[in-house]
Amino acid sequence: MTKDRYLNMCEQLNQKPDPEKMPPGIEDFPDFVIEAMNTYNGLGDNVVPDLGFMGKDYTTLPHYLEIYGISNVEDKELFLEILNYLESRAIKLSQEQMKKERDKLKRKSSGR
C-alpha cells in the first residue's frame, strides 16, 4: 500500500489517518535513497523469456555515481546496498509471478 492509497482509503472510510500506520511516501526518504531508487529505475532490465527478470544491467552505474557525486567508499557501499535490496525484491516478485503463470498453465492443461 502506498501513502496515497492509504490516505484515499481513510478519506473513503471517513477515518482520520494514523501516522503510525501510514506507509512512507517517496518524499519521506532522504535524497540519497531517492537518488538510489531513481538510479535503479534508470538501469536496464535483464529479462529471460522463460525465467523472467534476472536483474539489472549495471553497465551505466558509474555514470549515475558520477552524476550524483557519490565518490567515497562508504556512500558507494550504501548506494549499492540499496540497489541490491531493490533488485532482490524485484527478482523475487518476478519469480513469484512466473510460478503463478506456470501453475495456471498446468491447471489449464490438466483440465482443472
C-alpha positions as CSV (number, residue, x, y, z in Angstrom):
1,M,0.0,0.0,0.0
2,T,1.3,3.5,-0.8
3,K,0.8,6.6,1.2
4,D,-1.6,8.0,-1.4
5,R,-3.7,4.8,-1.3
6,Y,-3.8,4.8,2.5
7,L,-4.9,8.5,2.6
8,N,-7.5,7.8,-0.1
9,M,-8.8,4.8,1.9
10,C,-9.1,6.8,5.1
11,E,-11.0,9.5,3.2
12,Q,-13.4,7.0,1.8
13,L,-14.0,5.4,5.2
14,N,-14.2,8.8,6.9
15,Q,-11.4,7.9,9.2
16,K,-8.5,10.1,10.4
17,P,-5.2,8.9,9.1
18,D,-3.0,7.3,11.7
19,P,0.7,8.4,11.2
20,E,1.8,5.1,12.8
21,K,0.0,3.1,10.2
22,M,0.7,5.3,7.2
23,P,3.3,3.9,4.8
24,P,6.1,6.3,3.9
25,G,5.9,8.3,0.7
26,I,8.8,9.0,-1.6
27,E,9.2,12.4,-0.1
28,D,9.7,10.9,3.3
29,F,13.1,9.3,2.2
30,P,16.4,11.1,2.3
31,D,17.7,12.5,-1.1
32,F,20.4,9.8,-1.1
33,V,17.8,7.0,-1.1
34,I,15.7,8.7,-3.7
35,E,18.8,9.0,-5.9
36,A,19.4,5.3,-5.5
37,M,15.8,4.5,-6.4
38,N,16.0,6.7,-9.4
39,T,19.2,5.1,-10.5
40,Y,17.7,1.6,-10.0
41,N,14.7,2.6,-12.2
42,G,17.1,4.0,-14.8
43,L,19.2,0.9,-15.2
44,G,18.2,-1.5,-18.0
45,D,16.5,-4.8,-17.2
46,N,17.9,-8.2,-17.9
47,V,14.9,-10.4,-18.8
48,V,15.0,-14.0,-19.9
49,P,11.7,-15.2,-21.5
50,D,11.3,-18.5,-19.6
51,L,12.9,-17.2,-16.4
52,G,11.6,-13.7,-16.1
53,F,13.5,-10.7,-14.6
54,M,17.1,-11.7,-13.9
55,G,18.4,-8.4,-12.5
56,K,19.6,-5.0,-13.7
57,D,22.3,-4.1,-16.2
58,Y,24.8,-2.2,-14.2
59,T,26.8,-1.0,-17.2
60,T,25.8,2.6,-16.7
61,L,26.1,2.6,-12.9
62,P,29.4,4.6,-12.9
63,H,27.7,7.4,-14.7
64,Y,24.9,7.6,-12.1
65,L,27.5,7.6,-9.3
66,E,29.3,10.5,-11.0
67,I,26.1,12.4,-11.7
68,Y,25.0,12.2,-8.0
69,G,28.6,12.9,-6.8
70,I,29.0,9.7,-4.9
71,S,32.7,9.1,-4.6
72,N,33.6,7.9,-1.1
73,V,33.6,4.2,-0.4
74,E,31.0,4.3,2.4
75,D,28.5,6.1,0.3
76,K,29.1,3.8,-2.6
77,E,28.6,0.8,-0.4
78,L,25.3,2.2,1.0
79,F,24.2,3.1,-2.5
80,L,24.9,-0.4,-3.8
81,E,23.2,-2.0,-0.8
82,I,20.0,0.0,-1.6
83,L,20.3,-1.1,-5.3
84,N,20.8,-4.8,-4.2
85,Y,17.8,-4.6,-1.9
86,L,15.6,-3.2,-4.7
87,E,16.9,-5.8,-7.1
88,S,16.4,-8.8,-4.8
89,R,12.8,-7.7,-4.2
90,A,12.1,-7.3,-8.0
91,I,13.7,-10.7,-8.8
92,K,11.6,-12.4,-6.1
93,L,8.4,-10.8,-7.4
94,S,9.3,-11.9,-10.9
95,Q,9.9,-15.4,-9.7
96,E,6.5,-15.5,-7.9
97,Q,4.7,-14.2,-11.0
98,M,6.4,-16.7,-13.2
99,K,5.4,-19.5,-10.8
100,K,1.8,-18.3,-10.8
101,E,1.8,-18.3,-14.6
102,R,3.3,-21.8,-14.8
103,D,0.8,-23.1,-12.2
104,K,-2.0,-21.5,-14.1
105,L,-0.9,-23.2,-17.4
106,K,-0.5,-26.6,-15.6
107,R,-4.1,-26.4,-14.2
108,K,-5.4,-25.3,-17.7
109,S,-3.6,-28.2,-19.4
110,S,-4.8,-30.8,-16.9
111,G,-8.4,-29.6,-17.3
112,R,-8.9,-28.3,-13.8
